[in-house]
Amino acid sequence: MTPRLWRRALARAVPRVFHRIDAEALEDLEERLIMSDFGVEASMRLVEAVREAARDGGVGDREALRGVLAGAIRAVFADDAEEGLAVAAGAPTVYLVVGVNGVGKTTTVGKMAHRLVAEGKSVIVAAADTYRAGAIRQLERWTERAGAGFVRGQPGGDPAAVAYDALGAALARGSDVVLVDTAGRLHTHKGLMEQLAKVERVIRARQEGAPHETLLVLDATVGQNGLVQAREFSKFVTVTGIVVAKMDSTARGGIVVALREELGIPVRLVGVGEALTDLEPFDPDDFVQGVLDAP
């Protein structure tokens, strides 16, 4: 994969070389990891892996110690690279996309539609954000650029009804995928969160096994607040995966480790720019390389 700015920035999280493996060096490493949003628990565990390797004398040089750290980071993600987005046994596959205001959710849905259409899938996008006319127009433009179908509801209407109609249209047309965009909502607003739970219930009732993924979009630049958002959204909907948007705008991409380590939610996709094509599957090996490589 072509090196990205976020990968080069991430490299600041880890010293290029360990000049001495002593308490000061380990403390510095832990601080770097925490400042890069790896989270306290993950940072402590990763530093402990390096400390044990140095203490046991099982490694003979600095690069070997970096290898220990790389292995410990990679282990957090287990088989995430092979897993990928869930696909329904029978069409359509339904992806419900949720998140707080301003994280790049609508843009992410447009990019997902483009990617799926490019793979040869027939896609319907449901504009279940019925409160902001501007959001519907924006999503429709993204959808047109992607070459996907589009279903909208009445302004101020029931978002769950839009999702229901989109699934009906997909079943009638034999579409492969339904992408349901939802209004941004603060995770502290219980009424709106319960409305989101209704959308998920209606989708589940309309098609067995759906939604096949409920994807939470997080802004990479918000750091550890992303953990709070993930915890709160998970109380109302079954979050099965994370999309980290705006990774190209931050050197603190360690949030993907914190999400996996502390919440067990896999990172599915990463947004790395504004273009339609700037959405990539999360690659743990590429991430580890970005952490350890020199900028």
C-alpha positions as CSV (number, residue, x, y, z in Angstrom):
1,M,0.0,0.0,0.0
2,T,1.2,3.5,-0.8
3,P,2.5,5.2,2.3
4,R,0.0,7.7,3.7
5,L,0.5,10.8,5.8
6,W,-1.2,9.2,8.8
7,R,1.3,6.3,8.7
8,R,4.3,8.6,8.7
9,A,2.8,10.6,11.5
10,L,2.0,7.5,13.6
11,A,5.7,6.7,13.5
12,R,6.2,9.4,16.1
13,A,4.6,7.1,18.7
14,V,7.6,4.9,18.9
15,P,11.3,5.8,19.1
16,R,13.2,4.8,16.0
17,V,15.8,3.1,18.2
18,F,16.0,2.2,21.9
19,H,19.3,3.7,23.0
20,R,19.0,2.0,26.3
21,I,16.3,-0.3,27.7
22,D,16.0,1.3,31.1
23,A,13.2,2.6,33.2
24,E,13.4,6.1,31.6
25,A,13.2,4.7,28.1
26,L,10.2,2.5,29.0
27,E,8.5,5.5,30.7
28,D,9.1,7.5,27.5
29,L,7.7,4.8,25.3
30,E,4.5,4.5,27.5
31,E,4.0,8.3,27.4
32,R,4.4,8.3,23.6
33,L,1.8,5.6,23.2
34,I,-0.7,7.2,25.5
35,M,-0.2,10.6,23.8
36,S,-0.9,8.8,20.5
37,D,-4.2,7.6,21.9
38,F,-3.3,3.9,22.3
39,G,-5.2,4.1,25.6
40,V,-3.8,3.5,29.1
41,E,-4.5,-0.2,29.2
42,A,-3.0,-1.0,25.8
43,S,0.0,1.2,26.4
44,M,0.9,-0.4,29.7
45,R,0.5,-3.9,28.2
46,L,2.7,-3.1,25.2
47,V,5.4,-1.5,27.3
48,E,5.3,-4.6,29.6
49,A,5.9,-6.8,26.6
50,V,9.1,-4.8,25.8
51,R,10.2,-4.8,29.4
52,E,9.8,-8.6,29.7
53,A,11.7,-9.2,26.5
54,A,14.6,-7.0,27.7
55,R,14.6,-8.5,31.1
56,D,14.6,-12.1,29.8
57,G,17.5,-11.4,27.5
58,G,15.7,-13.2,24.7
59,V,16.5,-10.5,22.2
60,G,19.9,-9.3,21.3
61,D,19.5,-5.9,19.6
62,R,17.3,-2.9,19.4
63,E,15.5,-3.9,16.2
64,A,14.6,-7.2,17.9
65,L,13.0,-5.3,20.7
66,R,11.1,-3.2,18.2
67,G,10.0,-6.5,16.7
68,V,8.6,-7.6,20.1
69,L,6.6,-4.4,20.2
70,A,5.3,-4.9,16.6
71,G,4.2,-8.4,17.5
72,A,2.4,-7.2,20.6
73,I,0.5,-4.5,18.7
74,R,-0.4,-6.9,15.8
75,A,-1.7,-9.4,18.3
76,V,-4.4,-6.9,19.4
77,F,-6.1,-7.3,16.0
78,A,-5.9,-11.1,15.7
79,D,-7.6,-12.0,12.4
80,D,-9.2,-8.7,11.7
81,A,-7.6,-8.3,8.3
82,E,-9.1,-11.6,7.1
83,E,-12.5,-10.9,8.6
84,G,-13.6,-7.8,6.7
85,L,-17.2,-6.6,6.4
86,A,-19.9,-9.1,7.0
87,V,-21.8,-10.3,3.9
88,A,-25.3,-11.7,4.1
89,A,-25.9,-15.3,2.9
90,G,-28.8,-13.9,0.8
91,A,-29.1,-10.4,-0.6
92,P,-29.3,-7.7,0.4
93,T,-26.6,-7.2,2.9
94,V,-27.6,-4.3,5.1
95,Y,-25.1,-1.8,6.7
96,L,-26.4,0.6,9.3
97,V,-24.1,3.6,9.7
98,V,-24.3,5.6,12.9
99,G,-22.3,8.3,14.8
100,V,-22.3,11.7,16.4
101,N,-22.7,15.0,14.5
102,G,-19.8,16.1,12.3
103,V,-17.7,12.9,12.2
104,G,-18.0,12.4,8.5
105,K,-20.8,9.9,8.5
106,T,-22.5,11.0,5.3
107,T,-19.2,11.2,3.4
108,T,-18.3,7.8,4.6
109,V,-21.6,6.3,3.3
110,G,-20.9,7.9,-0.1
111,K,-17.4,6.4,-0.2
112,M,-18.7,3.0,0.9
113,A,-21.3,3.2,-1.9
114,H,-18.6,4.1,-4.4
115,R,-16.4,1.2,-3.3
116,L,-19.2,-1.4,-3.4
117,V,-20.3,-0.3,-6.8
118,A,-16.7,-0.4,-8.1
119,E,-16.7,-4.0,-6.8
120,G,-19.7,-4.8,-9.1
121,K,-22.4,-4.6,-6.4
122,S,-25.8,-3.0,-6.9
123,V,-26.3,-0.6,-4.0
124,I,-29.2,1.4,-2.5
125,V,-28.5,4.2,-0.1
126,A,-31.2,5.1,2.4
127,A,-31.3,8.7,3.6
128,A,-32.6,8.1,7.1
129,D,-31.4,11.5,8.3
130,T,-34.8,13.1,7.8
131,Y,-34.2,16.2,9.8
132,R,-31.6,18.1,7.7
133,A,-32.5,18.8,4.1
134,G,-28.9,19.7,3.5
135,A,-27.7,16.3,4.6
136,I,-30.2,14.6,2.3
137,R,-29.0,16.7,-0.7
138,Q,-25.4,16.1,0.2
139,L,-25.9,12.3,0.4
140,E,-27.8,12.3,-2.9
141,R,-24.9,14.0,-4.6
142,W,-22.5,11.4,-3.2
143,T,-24.8,8.6,-4.2
144,E,-25.1,9.9,-7.8
145,R,-21.3,10.1,-8.0
146,A,-21.1,6.6,-6.8
147,G,-23.7,5.3,-9.2
148,A,-26.0,3.9,-6.5
149,G,-29.7,4.0,-6.0
150,F,-31.3,6.4,-3.5
151,V,-34.3,6.3,-1.2
152,R,-35.4,9.3,0.8
153,G,-38.3,10.0,3.2
154,Q,-40.5,13.0,4.0
155,P,-38.7,15.8,5.8
156,G,-39.1,15.3,9.5
157,G,-40.5,11.8,8.9
158,D,-39.7,8.6,10.7
159,P,-36.1,7.4,10.0
160,A,-37.1,3.8,10.6
161,A,-39.7,4.1,7.8
162,V,-37.0,5.2,5.4
163,A,-34.9,2.2,6.3
164,Y,-37.9,-0.1,5.9
165,D,-38.7,1.3,2.5
166,A,-35.1,1.0,1.3
167,L,-35.0,-2.7,2.2
168,G,-38.3,-3.2,0.4
169,A,-36.9,-1.5,-2.7
170,A,-33.7,-3.6,-2.5
171,L,-35.7,-6.8,-2.2
172,A,-37.9,-5.8,-5.2
173,R,-34.9,-4.9,-7.4
174,G,-32.6,-7.7,-6.3
175,S,-30.0,-5.2,-5.0
176,D,-26.9,-6.5,-3.3
177,V,-26.4,-3.9,-0.6
178,V,-28.4,-1.4,1.4
179,L,-26.5,1.4,3.2
180,V,-28.6,3.2,5.8
181,D,-27.3,6.7,6.7
182,T,-28.6,8.1,10.0
183,A,-28.7,11.5,11.5
184,G,-25.8,12.5,13.7
185,R,-26.7,12.5,17.3
186,L,-25.0,13.1,20.6
187,H,-24.6,9.9,22.6
188,T,-25.8,11.8,25.6
189,H,-29.3,12.5,24.1
190,K,-31.3,9.5,25.2
191,G,-34.4,10.2,23.1
192,L,-32.4,10.3,19.8
193,M,-30.5,7.2,20.8
194,E,-33.7,5.3,21.5
195,Q,-34.9,6.4,18.0
196,L,-31.7,4.9,16.6
197,A,-32.4,1.7,18.4
198,K,-35.9,1.7,16.7
199,V,-34.2,1.9,13.3
200,E,-32.2,-1.1,14.1
201,R,-35.2,-3.0,15.4
202,V,-37.2,-2.2,12.2
203,I,-34.4,-3.4,10.0
204,R,-34.1,-6.6,12.0
205,A,-37.9,-7.2,11.7
206,R,-37.9,-6.5,8.0
207,Q,-35.1,-8.9,7.2
208,E,-33.7,-11.8,9.2
209,G,-30.1,-11.3,10.2
210,A,-30.1,-7.6,9.3
211,P,-28.4,-5.3,9.9
212,H,-25.4,-7.4,9.0
213,E,-23.1,-4.6,10.3
214,T,-23.8,-1.6,12.4
215,L,-20.9,0.6,11.8
216,L,-20.0,3.5,14.1
217,V,-18.1,6.3,12.4
218,L,-15.6,8.0,14.7
219,D,-13.4,11.1,14.0
220,A,-9.8,10.1,14.5
221,T,-9.0,13.5,15.8
222,V,-11.2,13.3,18.9
223,G,-8.9,10.7,20.5
224,Q,-10.0,9.0,23.6
225,N,-13.5,10.5,23.4
226,G,-14.0,8.0,20.6
227,L,-14.0,5.3,23.3
228,V,-16.7,7.1,25.2
229,Q,-18.8,7.4,22.0
230,A,-18.4,3.7,21.2
231,R,-19.4,2.6,24.7
232,E,-22.5,4.8,24.7
233,F,-23.7,3.8,21.2
234,S,-23.2,0.2,22.1
235,K,-25.8,0.6,24.8
236,F,-28.5,1.2,22.2
237,V,-27.4,-0.6,19.0
238,T,-25.2,-3.6,18.3
239,V,-22.0,-1.9,17.1
240,T,-20.2,-4.6,15.1
241,G,-17.4,-2.4,13.6
242,I,-15.7,1.0,13.5
243,V,-15.0,3.3,10.7
244,V,-12.3,5.7,11.6
245,A,-12.7,8.9,9.5
246,K,-10.1,11.7,9.1
247,M,-7.1,9.5,9.8
248,D,-5.1,11.7,7.4
249,S,-5.6,14.6,9.8
250,T,-4.0,13.2,12.9
251,A,-0.8,11.6,14.3
252,R,-2.9,10.1,17.1
253,G,-4.3,7.0,15.3
254,G,-3.5,4.7,18.2
255,I,-7.3,5.0,19.0
256,V,-7.8,1.9,16.8
257,V,-5.7,-0.1,19.3
258,A,-7.6,1.3,22.2
259,L,-11.0,0.4,20.6
260,R,-9.9,-3.2,19.9
261,E,-8.1,-3.7,23.2
262,E,-10.7,-2.1,25.5
263,L,-14.0,-2.7,23.8
264,G,-13.3,-5.6,21.5
265,I,-14.8,-3.8,18.5
266,P,-12.9,-4.3,15.2
267,V,-11.9,-1.4,13.0
268,R,-13.4,-2.2,9.5
269,L,-12.5,0.9,7.4
270,V,-10.3,4.0,7.6
271,G,-11.0,7.3,5.9
272,V,-7.8,8.9,4.6
273,G,-8.9,11.9,2.5
274,E,-11.8,13.7,0.9
275,A,-11.9,11.9,-2.5
276,L,-14.5,9.1,-3.2
277,T,-11.7,6.6,-3.3
278,D,-10.2,7.7,0.1
279,L,-11.7,4.9,2.1
280,E,-9.6,1.8,2.8
281,P,-10.1,-1.5,4.6
282,F,-8.2,-1.4,7.9
283,D,-5.0,-3.4,7.5
284,P,-3.4,-4.3,10.9
285,D,-0.1,-5.1,9.3
286,D,0.0,-1.7,7.5
287,F,-0.9,0.0,10.7
288,V,1.9,-1.7,12.6
289,Q,4.3,-0.7,9.9
290,G,3.1,2.8,10.1
291,V,3.7,2.9,13.9
292,L,7.2,1.6,13.7
293,D,8.5,3.2,10.5
294,A,10.5,6.4,10.6
295,P,8.5,9.4,9.3
